[in-house]
Amino acid sequence: MKREKTKHKGIYRVGNMYYITFYADGKKHEKAAGSKLNQALKEKARLEDKGRQGKYAIIERMEKTTFKELMDLYKEKGENKSYILRFENQYVDFFGTRKLASISRSDLFEFRDKVKATPKQNGGGEVTDSNVNRAMAGLRRLFNFAVAREYLDENPFPKDPKSGLLYPEKRGKKKFFKETILQKILDEAAKPIWPRFAEQALVIGYYTGMRDGDSELFSLQWSWIDFESGIIKLPKTKTLDDPDSRGQEIVMQKGLIEYLKSIPVLSEYVICMEDGMRVRHWHFYKRFKKILKAIGLDPKEYAPKEIRHTTGTLMYLKGAQVKAIADQLRHDDEKTTRDFYIGPDPDFQRSQNELLTIPQAQA
């Protein structure tokens, strides 16, 4: 087709498509810019500006790299965060062969809605808002990785927290077990009708504040435990920045050290079956619910995560500083500890309210 000049320097038209020519990084570049003249003008100005900033190489990389290639790069050279990898299939199914330069904010809203509309694999129920937010948080972290590696010029996620892309957090009432209830749970779990790993998971989970998942509590290995220093060294991290890949550390109490020394070593895993096989989260989840029911608690009201919440709340009620609680739970931000892991206790609040008195008038 014939190349038609326009009155704008560096912009010409072939058929219904406008093309632009510009210089960046000392080279002449040419590319299609859309079917409208104003699109071509804006694109030319944008790319020339990126060229002046020395960022045109990033633009080229964005236009050549697919999302799938970014995902592969992250698995090879990224942090491999579990909350990102768990959504890998959904990310790739949606964005797949799309070039990074073509992913827009509207695509993010569309992806969010698709995740929300996809039934759960188990039971087919509706995906919760918090689970959708976790998927979006992982995607945002993945795009931040692309920016750091200069595969994206900027993250397509909106900077405004009120953009509406994430669902509002439903914090509700924080749940935990009072000491008397915790003792009943532990006493029940110690009965021979329950597998030994149920009590072990409860005791170790409470003492350490470890997450009750396959990546932490049920991955705990004897080689991670240093009895001499009284430290558990986790090789992986979920919440703290870990640039040196040294993992996180959990300080053990004397009670925990004594308890761990009383556990028979049946495999590399501390919490395991009688035959040494590894325990998975769902093994414990089922027993946990039955133990609650056995002592008269509604199993629908509590989840295993309440053990971790109990760790944080009871430390606080016993006078521990929030910084110490955050360190034990391995939170990067103390605000997370306050907002989600320290539950309200009426008796404690009443004792603190008693500090209020009416000043007596001077005689």
Secondary structure, 3 states (H helix, E strand, C coil): CCEEECCCCCEEEECCEEEEEEEECCEEEEEEEECCHHHHHHHHHHHHHHHHCCCHHHHHHHHHCEHHHHHHHHHHHCCCCHHHHCCHHHHHHHHCCCEHHHCCHHHHHHHHHHHHHCCCCCCCCCCCHHHHHHHHHHHHHHHHHHHHCCCCCCCCCCCCCCCCCCCCCCCCCCCCCCHHHHHHHHHHHCCCCCCHHHHHHHHHHHHHCCCCCCCCHHHCEHHHEECCCCEEEECCCCCCCCCCCCCEEEECCHHHHHHHHHCCCCCCECCECCCCCECCHHHHHHHHHHHHHHCCCCHHHCCCHHHHHHHHHHHHHCCCCHHHHHHHHCCCCHHHHHHHCCCCCHHHHHHHHCCCCCCCCCC
